[in-house]
Amino acid sequence: FGLATSVIEADTDRVGTLMAPFDRLAEPLTRAQAWLHEECRLLTRLRGRGFFYLYQGTLLVTQCVFCMIFFCGLYNVLMGTVCILMSCGITPDIEGMANAAGLGAGGPPYSLVVDSMEVGNSPSAATSLVGQFSKAEAAFKRHKEQLPGKACRELWALRQQATKGDCNEPKPEGVFNGSAKEQWRLWNGLKGVPEEDAKVMFVERLQREGVHL
């Protein structure tokens, strides 16, 4: 319970700005949040998380009276109540309060380094690549539901780079948006990779998943 709570509540934006080597935790934490969003979606919703914290709190307060565990349990009950209230429409501006207190996240975003690939420059090679990529896109849409979440996010990022170029969209915000943050991080990590290279990488990544074009 404690590990799951730590992962889902971790602010990966702020973790990425910590001193080395702690800044490296941002990437695995984002992936873990994306996995929880897919496999334990209840915990990524305010109401579900609220009941989860209430459950933890009631377990803790029954262990002892007026000890550290008891007060931790009370805190969990309080946080669970706040989450449930927020799910009902009571939404305090937590980010605004944090910024007013000088606690807003800052610093450069972390990125994933990806090596570019060599692609033939002949017209026939370009035409063949376009045809392969179109088939791969169609195959990706057909088999998307059967692919693992990690593969889907990587393929999504490669497809974005291949069709739109470098990421020019702002990073998604919100504590409960781990999957979108991970997709954005992967796409942003491809910055500088030519569109032709990204198409080749997309086709090869899809074939590694056993998808036939």
RAZITA-V147102 format. One record per residue. N is the residue number from 1. RES is the residue in one small letter. NEAR is the number of other ideal C-beta (glycine too) atoms within 12 Angstrom. D_FIRST is the distance of its C-alpha to the first C-alpha in whole Angstrom. Layout:
N/RES/NEAR/D_FIRST  N/RES/NEAR/D_FIRST
This chain:
1/f/18/0  2/g/16/4  3/l/12/6  4/a/23/5  5/t/25/6  6/s/16/9  7/v/28/10  8/i/37/11  9/e/27/12  10/a/29/14  11/d/30/18  12/t/39/19  13/d/33/23  14/r/24/22  15/v/30/21  16/g/31/24  17/t/21/26  18/l/21/25  19/m/11/27  20/a/12/27  21/p/10/25  22/f/18/22  23/d/22/24  24/r/17/23  25/l/25/19  26/a/33/20  27/e/28/21  28/p/23/18  29/l/33/16  30/t/42/18  31/r/29/18  32/a/32/14  33/q/42/14  34/a/37/17  35/w/26/16  36/l/33/13  37/h/31/16  38/e/23/18  39/e/19/15  40/c/21/13  41/r/20/15  42/l/21/14  43/l/32/11  44/t/32/14  45/r/22/16  46/l/28/17  47/r/24/17  48/g/23/14  49/r/33/12  50/g/28/13  51/f/23/13  52/f/31/9  53/y/35/9  54/l/26/12  55/y/24/10  56/q/30/8  57/g/30/11  58/t/20/13  59/l/21/11  60/l/29/11  61/v/25/15  62/t/16/16  63/q/18/16  64/c/15/19  65/v/13/21  66/f/11/22  67/c/14/20  68/m/14/17  69/i/20/14  70/f/20/16  71/f/18/17  72/c/24/13  73/g/28/13  74/l/26/16  75/y/21/15  76/n/31/12  77/v/27/14  78/l/21/17  79/m/28/15  80/g/31/14  81/t/24/18  82/v/24/19  83/c/35/17  84/i/23/19  85/l/17/22  86/m/23/22  87/s/21/21  88/c/13/25  89/g/10/27  90/i/15/26  91/t/15/25  92/p/13/26  93/d/11/27  94/i/20/24  95/e/19/26  96/g/12/29  97/m/12/28  98/a/18/26  99/n/13/30  100/a/11/32  101/a/10/30  102/g/9/31  103/l/16/27  104/g/18/27  105/a/22/26  106/g/14/29  107/g/15/31  108/p/13/32  109/p/28/29  110/y/31/28  111/s/25/30  112/l/30/30  113/v/14/33  114/v/24/35  115/d/12/38  116/s/18/41  117/m/23/43  118/e/12/47  119/v/25/48  120/g/16/52  121/n/11/54  122/s/11/57  123/p/10/57  124/s/11/57  125/a/17/53  126/a/18/52  127/t/14/53  128/s/19/51  129/l/30/48  130/v/22/48  131/g/17/49  132/q/26/46  133/f/34/44  134/s/21/45  135/k/22/44  136/a/34/41  137/e/27/40  138/a/19/41  139/a/26/39  140/f/32/36  141/k/19/36  142/r/16/37  143/h/22/34  144/k/21/31  145/e/12/29  146/q/15/29  147/l/24/28  148/p/22/25  149/g/26/23  150/k/25/24  151/a/25/27  152/c/29/28  153/r/34/27  154/e/34/29  155/l/39/32  156/w/35/31  157/a/36/32  158/l/39/35  159/r/34/36  160/q/31/36  161/q/37/38  162/a/37/40  163/t/23/41  164/k/18/41  165/g/21/41  166/d/21/39  167/c/28/36  168/n/13/37  169/e/19/35  170/p/11/32  171/k/26/29  172/p/25/27  173/e/19/25  174/g/21/22  175/v/31/18  176/f/29/18  177/n/25/20  178/g/40/19  179/s/29/21  180/a/27/24  181/k/38/23  182/e/37/23  183/q/35/26  184/w/34/28  185/r/38/27  186/l/39/29  187/w/36/32  188/n/31/32  189/g/29/32  190/l/39/35  191/k/26/37  192/g/19/41  193/v/32/40  194/p/22/44  195/e/27/43  196/e/29/45  197/d/26/43  198/a/39/40  199/k/37/41  200/v/30/42  201/m/35/38  202/f/39/37  203/v/35/40  204/e/24/39  205/r/35/35  206/l/35/35  207/q/21/37  208/r/18/35  209/e/24/33  210/g/14/36  211/v/27/37  212/h/14/41  213/l/21/43
